[in-house]
Amino acid sequence: VLVRTHYAGNLGATARVMRNFGLSDLVLVAPYARASDLEARRMATHGLCVLDSARVVSDLSDALADCALAFGTSALT
């Protein structure tokens, strides 16, 4: 789950890493950047399938609705 992602490259890089680890359920909460952005697609490399199937939801509670356990990090101080 990525929340309000500003940089398209981060979407693509996340999709690439998820594909490398066998993960496929990417959820984007109210993203500023778009998965269709050229930079996102360029950074996704072999993770385009993950990027293309990403779900977009409006708030974090929708993204975590089917989760039993969640951990979070932030770059904000």
PyRosetta script that sets phi, psi and omega in degrees:
from pyrosetta import init, pose_from_sequence

init()
pose = pose_from_sequence("VLVRTHYAGNLGATARVMRNFGLSDLVLVAPYARASDLEARRMATHGLCVLDSARVVSDLSDALADCALAFGTSALT")
pose.set_psi(1, 124.8)
pose.set_omega(1, 173.9)
pose.set_phi(2, -115.7)
pose.set_psi(2, 132.2)
pose.set_omega(2, -175.8)
pose.set_phi(3, -109.3)
pose.set_psi(3, 124.7)
pose.set_omega(3, 176.7)
pose.set_phi(4, 47.0)
pose.set_psi(4, 50.6)
pose.set_omega(4, -179.6)
pose.set_phi(5, -65.2)
pose.set_psi(5, 127.4)
pose.set_omega(5, -177.9)
pose.set_phi(6, -90.2)
pose.set_psi(6, -35.9)
pose.set_omega(6, -172.2)
pose.set_phi(7, -105.5)
pose.set_psi(7, 122.6)
pose.set_omega(7, -177.8)
pose.set_phi(8, -59.4)
pose.set_psi(8, -34.5)
pose.set_omega(8, 179.0)
pose.set_phi(9, -59.6)
pose.set_psi(9, -33.4)
pose.set_omega(9, 177.9)
pose.set_phi(10, -66.6)
pose.set_psi(10, -35.3)
pose.set_omega(10, 176.3)
pose.set_phi(11, -62.3)
pose.set_psi(11, -48.0)
pose.set_omega(11, -178.9)
pose.set_phi(12, -65.6)
pose.set_psi(12, -43.4)
pose.set_omega(12, 179.8)
pose.set_phi(13, -63.4)
pose.set_psi(13, -39.2)
pose.set_omega(13, 177.8)
pose.set_phi(14, -64.2)
pose.set_psi(14, -43.8)
pose.set_omega(14, 178.6)
pose.set_phi(15, -61.3)
pose.set_psi(15, -41.2)
pose.set_omega(15, 179.1)
pose.set_phi(16, -62.8)
pose.set_psi(16, -47.1)
pose.set_omega(16, -179.5)
pose.set_phi(17, -65.5)
pose.set_psi(17, -40.5)
pose.set_omega(17, 178.0)
pose.set_phi(18, -59.8)
pose.set_psi(18, -44.6)
pose.set_omega(18, 179.2)
pose.set_phi(19, -61.8)
pose.set_psi(19, -40.7)
pose.set_omega(19, 179.3)
pose.set_phi(20, -61.5)
pose.set_psi(20, -30.9)
pose.set_omega(20, -178.9)
pose.set_phi(21, -99.9)
pose.set_psi(21, 8.4)
pose.set_omega(21, 176.7)
pose.set_phi(22, 78.3)
pose.set_psi(22, 19.4)
pose.set_omega(22, 178.9)
pose.set_phi(23, -98.1)
pose.set_psi(23, 150.9)
pose.set_omega(23, -176.0)
pose.set_phi(24, -139.7)
pose.set_psi(24, -10.7)
pose.set_omega(24, -174.0)
pose.set_phi(25, -97.7)
pose.set_psi(25, 81.0)
pose.set_omega(25, 178.4)
pose.set_phi(26, -88.7)
pose.set_psi(26, 128.6)
pose.set_omega(26, 177.9)
pose.set_phi(27, -120.5)
pose.set_psi(27, 130.4)
pose.set_omega(27, -179.4)
pose.set_phi(28, -111.4)
pose.set_psi(28, 121.2)
pose.set_omega(28, -179.9)
pose.set_phi(29, -98.2)
pose.set_psi(29, 115.5)
pose.set_omega(29, 177.4)
pose.set_phi(30, 40.3)
pose.set_psi(30, 57.6)
pose.set_omega(30, -176.6)
pose.set_phi(31, -71.8)
pose.set_psi(31, 143.4)
pose.set_omega(31, 171.6)
pose.set_phi(32, -81.7)
pose.set_psi(32, -39.2)
pose.set_omega(32, 178.0)
pose.set_phi(33, -84.0)
pose.set_psi(33, 155.1)
pose.set_omega(33, -179.8)
pose.set_phi(34, -108.8)
pose.set_psi(34, 143.5)
pose.set_omega(34, 177.7)
pose.set_phi(35, -65.6)
pose.set_psi(35, -21.7)
pose.set_omega(35, -180.0)
pose.set_phi(36, -83.9)
pose.set_psi(36, -6.5)
pose.set_omega(36, -179.9)
pose.set_phi(37, -61.2)
pose.set_psi(37, 141.6)
pose.set_omega(37, -178.2)
pose.set_phi(38, -57.0)
pose.set_psi(38, -40.0)
pose.set_omega(38, -179.9)
pose.set_phi(39, -66.1)
pose.set_psi(39, -38.9)
pose.set_omega(39, 177.1)
pose.set_phi(40, -62.4)
pose.set_psi(40, -44.1)
pose.set_omega(40, -178.0)
pose.set_phi(41, -69.1)
pose.set_psi(41, -36.5)
pose.set_omega(41, 179.0)
pose.set_phi(42, -66.2)
pose.set_psi(42, -41.5)
pose.set_omega(42, -178.7)
pose.set_phi(43, -75.5)
pose.set_psi(43, -21.8)
pose.set_omega(43, -177.7)
pose.set_phi(44, -70.2)
pose.set_psi(44, -27.4)
pose.set_omega(44, -178.1)
pose.set_phi(45, 46.5)
pose.set_psi(45, -105.7)
pose.set_omega(45, -178.0)
pose.set_phi(46, -88.5)
pose.set_psi(46, 5.2)
pose.set_omega(46, -179.4)
pose.set_phi(47, -101.3)
pose.set_psi(47, 19.9)
pose.set_omega(47, -179.4)
pose.set_phi(48, -59.9)
pose.set_psi(48, -34.1)
pose.set_omega(48, 179.1)
pose.set_phi(49, -62.8)
pose.set_psi(49, -37.8)
pose.set_omega(49, 177.4)
pose.set_phi(50, -68.2)
pose.set_psi(50, -45.3)
pose.set_omega(50, -179.7)
pose.set_phi(51, -62.4)
pose.set_psi(51, -45.1)
pose.set_omega(51, -177.8)
pose.set_phi(52, -68.2)
pose.set_psi(52, -25.9)
pose.set_omega(52, -179.2)
pose.set_phi(53, -99.1)
pose.set_psi(53, 7.1)
pose.set_omega(53, -180.0)
pose.set_phi(54, -59.9)
pose.set_psi(54, 136.0)
pose.set_omega(54, 175.6)
pose.set_phi(55, -89.1)
pose.set_psi(55, 139.5)
pose.set_omega(55, 176.2)
pose.set_phi(56, -112.0)
pose.set_psi(56, 124.8)
pose.set_omega(56, 178.7)
pose.set_phi(57, -125.9)
pose.set_psi(57, 164.7)
pose.set_omega(57, -174.7)
pose.set_phi(58, -87.3)
pose.set_psi(58, -25.4)
pose.set_omega(58, 179.0)
pose.set_phi(59, -147.4)
pose.set_psi(59, 164.9)
pose.set_omega(59, -174.0)
pose.set_phi(60, -62.0)
pose.set_psi(60, -35.7)
pose.set_omega(60, 179.9)
pose.set_phi(61, -62.5)
pose.set_psi(61, -35.4)
pose.set_omega(61, 175.5)
pose.set_phi(62, -66.2)
pose.set_psi(62, -39.6)
pose.set_omega(62, -178.5)
pose.set_phi(63, -67.3)
pose.set_psi(63, -33.5)
pose.set_omega(63, -175.5)
pose.set_phi(64, -100.0)
pose.set_psi(64, 6.9)
pose.set_omega(64, -174.8)
pose.set_phi(65, -55.1)
pose.set_psi(65, -36.1)
pose.set_omega(65, -177.5)
pose.set_phi(66, -102.1)
pose.set_psi(66, 15.2)
pose.set_omega(66, -179.2)
pose.set_phi(67, -96.7)
pose.set_psi(67, 140.8)
pose.set_omega(67, 175.5)
pose.set_phi(68, -92.8)
pose.set_psi(68, -27.1)
pose.set_omega(68, -176.8)
pose.set_phi(69, -147.2)
pose.set_psi(69, 137.0)
pose.set_omega(69, 179.7)
pose.set_phi(70, -141.6)
pose.set_psi(70, 143.3)
pose.set_omega(70, 174.9)
pose.set_phi(71, -121.5)
pose.set_psi(71, 151.3)
pose.set_omega(71, -178.9)
pose.set_phi(72, -137.2)
pose.set_psi(72, 152.2)
pose.set_omega(72, 174.5)
pose.set_phi(73, -135.1)
pose.set_psi(73, 162.4)
pose.set_omega(73, 178.8)
pose.set_phi(74, -149.5)
pose.set_psi(74, 147.5)
pose.set_omega(74, 174.5)
pose.set_phi(75, -93.7)
pose.set_psi(75, -5.0)
pose.set_omega(75, -179.6)
pose.set_phi(76, -79.1)
pose.set_psi(76, 143.4)
pose.set_omega(76, 178.9)
pose.set_phi(77, -112.8)
pose.dump_pdb("model.pdb")
